[in-house]
Amino acid sequence: MILKGSQRGGPRQLAAHLLNDKDNDHVTVQDVRGFVSGDLFGAMAETVAIAKGTRCRQPMFSLSLNPPKDANVSLATFVDAADRAEMALGLQGQPRAIVVHEKEGRRHAHVVWSRIDAEEMKAINLPHFKNRLRELSKELYLEHEWTLPEGHRENGWKNPLNFTLAEWQQAKRLGLDPREIKQVFKDAWDRSDNLASFKNALEERGYHLAKGDRRGIVATDLSGEVYAVARWTGAKAKELRTRMGDGERLPTIGDVQTDLRKQLSSSLRKHLGQDKAEQKAVLDAAKADLRKIVMKQRIERARLNSAQNIRRAAETKERSGRFRRGLGVVLDVLSGRLFKLRKQNESEAYASFVRDRAQRDQLYDEQHKERAPYQDAIDRIRDQQKAHRGDLARRIATVLHVTRTQRGKQKDKEHDQEMQLGI
């Protein structure tokens, strides 16, 4: 699974993000260990409070664990990965919390550790943590016989489909999957060997090159969004300059956007708006069906959690009732009965924990199968809409190309007339 970690502060923001059930179908706090507080907000605030006795401004280490899309990963696998990451990072025994998210039929997890050593009152240094997580990530892929991603097949790779928050937010504003945008740029880059061919390849998909104000060569689309070419292609600055030059021959971003607005007729704009609204309505209907399933599953999980809590309390009470009081305690100690009871209770408590976890995993598997047809329907709609958007972009690009050609011919005609008149 892909492991991505960072040192950070902002306890309330982090806790709010981890407990966000608006963008996730299900959110489960799997473990809160080593904190006085039993809830996530309290645990995060506790970490920052202790850190005030040090100079550390980023007292937490946050790690996301993302398995392959088609992998059905159990809670025990996530916990094992968290334990191994803890060892690799040198955070053994530090307070931590594990939160599991489920979204669009996939399960991923987040782990947060306190970096503050409470005894030494100093932050634990995490040298080369990215390299250590990368090595563990590859090991997990091999152990679970998951197909290695392209990045793990070469040294020094960076997955071109890993996005920054800025890229993700920009793609969300457009209503597009950011992977779709990045693949368009990467495909155009791979198919071109100079500025002209790259420009033509992008324009086939509705993106137009320009000279940026601060970011070198950029691209813009019919909606007016601006994309830094280096970021979206994954090309290094030196490689970009070698193949594309400095972009001085390109028009400014303002000129390109003005030109596009002039060329895009009101009928085309109206068509784009209607098309986007129609696609959104179809997708929203499919998501509404899925939301009904999600709400039903949340109720099922709440019932299971409640039933397990009641049973756990009863079993705990039963185990506690085995111990005698008063003089009986002394007799139990002398006879060894007390220690046998403790061992028996510990064994039964662990067996109950394993049983409850197995029940939760079984419910997850059943719910995963139940929601699969709904998620497949959404994926099919997205694929169809993606193909439709590509076809629409090509049609618009054709219209723009014809318009530019006609405008160029008109300018040439005007120039010839001026020359004949001696202007």
C-alpha positions in Angstrom: 0.0 0.0 0.0 1.1 3.6 -0.6 2.4 5.2 2.6 2.5 9.0 2.7 3.5 10.8 5.9 4.3 14.3 7.2 5.1 16.1 10.4 2.4 18.6 11.2 0.7 20.8 13.8 -3.0 22.0 13.7 -4.6 19.5 16.0 -8.2 20.6 15.7 -8.0 20.8 11.9 -6.4 17.3 11.7 -9.0 15.8 14.0 -11.8 17.4 12.0 -10.3 16.1 8.8 -10.0 12.5 10.1 -13.5 12.5 11.5 -15.1 14.0 8.4 -18.0 11.8 7.4 -19.2 14.2 4.7 -16.6 13.2 2.1 -16.4 9.6 3.4 -19.1 6.9 3.5 -17.9 5.6 6.9 -15.4 6.8 9.5 -14.2 4.5 12.3 -11.8 5.4 15.1 -10.0 2.0 15.3 -7.6 2.8 18.1 -6.6 5.6 20.5 -3.6 4.5 22.5 -1.4 6.2 25.0 -3.5 9.3 25.6 -5.3 10.3 28.7 -8.3 11.4 26.6 -10.3 8.7 24.9 -11.5 10.8 21.9 -9.6 12.1 18.9 -10.0 15.8 19.5 -8.9 15.4 23.1 -5.9 13.3 22.1 -4.7 15.8 19.5 -5.2 18.7 22.0 -3.3 16.7 24.6 -0.3 16.3 22.2 -0.1 20.1 21.6 -0.4 20.9 25.3 2.6 18.7 26.1 4.5 20.1 23.2 4.2 23.6 24.7 6.9 22.5 27.1 9.3 22.1 24.1 10.2 24.1 21.1 8.5 21.7 18.7 5.9 23.4 16.4 4.9 20.2 14.6 4.4 17.7 17.4 2.4 15.2 15.4 3.3 12.8 12.6 0.4 11.9 10.2 0.5 8.9 8.0 -2.0 7.8 5.3 -2.2 4.1 4.2 -3.8 3.6 0.8 -4.0 0.0 -0.5 -4.5 -0.8 -4.2 -8.0 0.0 -5.6 -9.2 -3.6 -5.9 -7.6 -4.9 -2.7 -9.9 -6.0 0.1 -7.8 -5.1 3.2 -8.8 -6.2 6.7 -8.5 -4.0 9.8 -5.8 -6.3 11.1 -3.7 -5.6 8.0 -4.0 -1.9 8.5 -3.0 -2.2 12.2 0.0 -4.4 11.2 1.1 -1.8 8.6 0.8 0.9 11.3 2.9 -1.2 13.7 5.6 -1.7 11.2 5.6 1.9 10.2 6.0 2.8 13.8 9.0 0.6 14.1 10.5 1.9 10.9 10.1 5.5 12.0 11.4 5.0 15.5 8.1 5.9 17.2 7.8 2.7 19.2 5.4 3.1 22.2 4.4 6.7 21.3 0.8 7.7 21.8 -1.2 7.1 18.5 -4.6 7.1 17.0 -5.8 5.0 14.0 -8.8 6.1 11.9 -10.3 4.1 9.0 -12.1 5.8 6.1 -14.3 4.1 3.5 -15.1 6.0 0.3 -16.4 4.8 -3.0 -16.1 1.1 -2.0 -12.5 1.5 -0.9 -11.0 1.4 2.5 -7.9 3.4 3.6 -6.5 4.4 7.0 -4.8 7.3 8.8 -2.4 7.0 11.7 -1.3 9.9 13.9 1.5 9.7 16.4 2.7 12.1 19.0 6.4 13.0 18.4 6.9 14.3 21.9 8.9 12.0 24.3 7.1 12.9 27.5 10.0 11.7 29.7 12.7 13.6 27.9 10.3 16.5 26.9 11.7 16.7 23.4 10.5 15.9 19.9 11.6 12.6 18.4 13.6 13.3 15.2 12.5 11.4 12.1 15.4 11.3 9.7 14.9 10.0 6.2 11.3 9.1 7.0 10.2 9.3 3.3 12.8 6.7 2.3 11.8 4.4 5.1 8.2 4.6 4.3 8.9 4.0 0.6 10.9 0.8 1.5 8.1 -0.4 3.7 5.5 0.4 1.1 7.2 -1.8 -1.5 7.6 -4.6 1.1 3.9 -4.6 1.8 3.1 -4.8 -1.9 5.4 -7.8 -2.3 4.1 -9.6 0.9 0.4 -9.2 -0.2 1.2 -10.1 -3.8 -0.3 -6.8 -5.0 0.8 -5.6 -8.4 3.6 -3.2 -8.0 2.9 0.3 -9.1 5.1 1.8 -11.7 7.0 3.8 -9.2 8.2 0.8 -7.3 9.8 -0.7 -10.4 12.4 2.0 -10.8 14.8 3.9 -8.5 14.0 7.5 -7.6 10.4 7.4 -9.1 7.6 9.6 -8.3 4.1 8.5 -9.2 2.7 11.0 -11.7 -0.8 10.4 -10.3 0.0 11.6 -6.8 -1.6 15.0 -6.4 -1.0 18.0 -4.2 -4.0 19.5 -2.4 -3.9 22.5 -4.8 -4.2 20.2 -7.8 -7.0 18.3 -6.2 -9.0 21.4 -5.3 -8.5 22.8 -8.8 -9.8 19.7 -10.4 -12.8 19.6 -8.1 -13.7 23.1 -9.1 -13.8 22.0 -12.7 -15.9 19.0 -11.9 -13.3 16.7 -13.3 -11.3 13.8 -11.9 -7.7 15.2 -11.5 -6.3 11.9 -12.8 -8.1 12.7 -16.1 -6.5 16.2 -16.3 -3.0 14.9 -15.5 -3.2 12.0 -18.0 -4.2 14.5 -20.7 -1.1 16.5 -20.1 1.1 13.5 -19.7 -0.2 11.9 -22.9 0.4 15.1 -24.8 3.9 15.4 -23.4 4.8 11.8 -24.3 3.4 12.2 -27.8 5.3 15.5 -28.6 9.0 16.4 -29.1 8.8 20.2 -29.4 6.6 23.2 -28.5 4.5 23.0 -31.7 3.6 19.3 -31.4 2.9 19.7 -27.7 0.7 22.7 -28.3 -1.3 20.8 -31.0 -1.7 17.7 -28.8 -3.1 19.8 -25.9 -5.5 21.8 -28.2 -7.0 18.5 -29.4 -8.3 18.1 -25.8 -9.3 21.7 -25.3 -6.2 23.1 -23.5 -4.2 26.0 -24.9 -0.6 27.0 -24.2 0.3 30.5 -23.1 3.2 32.4 -21.4 2.4 32.7 -17.7 2.9 35.7 -15.5 5.0 33.8 -12.9 5.0 30.1 -13.8 6.7 30.0 -17.2 4.7 28.0 -19.7 1.1 27.4 -18.7 -2.1 26.2 -20.2 -5.7 27.3 -20.0 -9.0 25.8 -20.9 -12.3 27.1 -22.1 -13.4 27.7 -18.4 -10.4 30.0 -17.9 -8.6 27.7 -15.4 -4.8 28.0 -15.5 -2.4 25.0 -15.3 1.3 25.0 -14.7 2.7 22.7 -17.4 5.6 21.5 -15.4 3.3 20.4 -12.5 0.7 18.6 -14.6 3.1 16.9 -17.0 5.5 15.9 -14.2 8.4 17.2 -16.3 11.4 18.8 -14.6 12.1 22.4 -15.3 15.3 21.7 -17.2 13.6 19.1 -19.3 10.8 21.5 -20.1 13.1 24.3 -21.2 15.1 21.9 -23.4 12.1 20.7 -25.3 9.8 23.7 -25.2 12.2 26.7 -24.8 11.3 29.6 -22.6 7.9 30.1 -24.1 8.6 33.7 -25.2 7.0 33.0 -28.6 3.7 32.1 -26.9 1.0 34.7 -26.3 0.3 35.8 -22.7 -2.3 34.0 -20.7 -4.5 37.1 -20.8 -4.4 37.3 -24.6 -5.2 33.6 -24.9 -8.1 33.8 -22.6 -9.4 36.9 -24.3 -9.0 35.1 -27.7 -10.9 32.0 -26.4 -13.7 34.1 -25.0 -14.1 35.8 -28.4 -14.0 32.6 -30.3 -16.4 30.7 -28.1 -19.8 31.6 -29.3 -22.8 32.0 -26.9 -24.4 28.9 -28.4 -21.3 26.8 -27.5 -21.2 28.3 -24.0 -24.8 27.5 -23.5 -24.3 23.9 -24.8 -21.4 23.4 -22.4 -23.5 24.6 -19.5 -26.4 22.4 -20.4 -24.2 19.4 -21.0 -22.5 19.8 -17.6 -25.9 20.1 -15.9 -27.2 17.0 -17.6 -24.1 15.0 -16.7 -24.3 16.2 -13.1 -28.0 15.2 -12.8 -27.3 11.6 -14.1 -24.4 11.2 -11.7 -26.3 12.7 -8.8 -29.1 10.2 -9.3 -26.7 7.3 -9.1 -25.0 8.8 -6.0 -28.4 9.2 -4.4 -29.1 5.5 -4.8 -25.7 4.8 -3.3 -26.3 7.2 -0.4 -29.4 5.2 0.6 -27.2 2.1 0.9 -24.6 4.0 2.8 -27.1 5.2 5.4 -28.6 1.7 5.8 -25.0 0.4 6.3 -24.3 3.1 8.9 -27.3 2.0 10.9 -26.2 -1.6 10.7 -22.7 -0.7 11.9 -24.2 1.4 14.8 -26.4 -1.6 15.8 -23.4 -4.0 15.8 -21.3 -1.5 17.7 -24.0 -1.0 20.3 -24.6 -4.7 20.7 -20.9 -5.4 21.1 -20.6 -2.6 23.7 -23.5 -4.1 25.7 -22.0 -7.6 25.4 -18.5 -6.4 26.3 -19.9 -4.6 29.4 -21.7 -7.7 30.5 -18.7 -10.0 30.0 -16.5 -7.5 31.8 -18.9 -7.5 34.8 -19.0 -11.3 34.8 -15.2 -11.6 34.8 -15.0 -9.0 37.6 -17.5 -10.9 39.7 -15.2 -13.9 39.9 -13.0 -12.2 42.3 -13.8 -12.5 46.0 -13.6 -9.6 48.5 -12.3 -9.3 52.0 -10.7 -12.3 53.5 -11.4 -14.3 50.4 -8.8 -12.2 48.5 -6.1 -13.2 50.9 -7.1 -16.9 50.6 -7.1 -16.6 46.8 -3.7 -15.1 46.8 -2.3 -17.8 49.1 -3.9 -20.6 47.1 -2.9 -19.2 43.7 -6.5 -18.9 42.6 -6.3 -15.2 42.1 -3.5 -15.5 39.5 -5.3 -18.2 37.7 -8.5 -16.1 37.5 -6.5 -13.1 36.2 -4.9 -15.3 33.4 -8.3 -16.7 32.6 -9.9 -13.3 32.4 -7.1 -11.9 30.2 -7.5 -14.9 27.8 -11.2 -14.5 27.6 -11.0 -10.7 27.1 -8.6 -11.2 24.2 -10.8 -13.9 22.6 -13.7 -11.5 22.9 -11.7 -8.7 21.2 -10.8 -11.1 18.3 -14.4 -12.2 18.0 -15.7 -8.7 17.8 -13.1 -7.7 15.3 -14.0 -10.7 13.1 -17.7 -9.7 13.3 -16.8 -6.2 12.1 -14.7 -7.5 9.3 -17.5 -9.9 8.3 -20.0 -7.0 8.2 -17.6 -4.9 6.1 -17.2 -7.7 3.6 -21.0 -8.2 3.3 -21.6 -4.4 3.0 -18.8 -4.1 0.4 -20.5 -6.8 -1.8 -23.9 -5.0 -1.3 -22.6 -1.6 -2.5 -20.4 -3.0 -5.3 -23.2 -2.8 -8.0 -24.0 0.8 -7.1 -20.3 1.8 -7.2 -19.8 0.0 -10.5 -22.8 2.0 -11.9 -21.2 5.2 -10.8 -17.8 4.2 -12.3 -19.5 3.4 -15.6 -21.3 6.7 -15.7 -18.0 8.5 -15.0 -16.2 6.6 -17.8 -19.0 7.4 -20.2 -19.0 11.1 -19.2 -15.2 11.2 -19.5 -15.3 9.9 -23.1 -18.1 12.3 -23.9 -16.1 15.3 -22.5 -13.1 14.3 -24.6 -15.3 14.1 -27.8 -16.9 17.5 -26.9 -13.5 19.1 -26.4 -12.3 17.8 -29.8 -15.3 19.2 -31.5 -14.8 22.6 -29.9 -11.1 22.5 -30.8 -12.1 21.9 -34.4 -14.5 24.9 -34.3 -11.7 27.0 -32.8 -9.2 25.9 -35.4 -11.6 26.7 -38.2 -12.3 30.1 -36.6 -8.6 30.9 -36.3 -7.9 29.8 -39.9 -10.7 32.0 -41.2 -9.5 34.9 -39.0 -6.0 34.5 -40.3 -7.2 34.5 -43.9 -9.2 37.7 -43.2 -6.1 39.4 -41.8 -4.1 38.4 -44.8 -6.8 39.8 -47.1 -6.8 43.1 -45.2 -3.0 43.2 -45.4 -3.0 42.7 -49.1 -5.6 45.5 -49.5 -3.5 47.9 -47.5 -0.4 47.1 -49.6 -2.4 47.8 -52.8 -3.6 51.1 -51.4 0.0 52.0 -50.3 -1.0 52.3 -46.6 
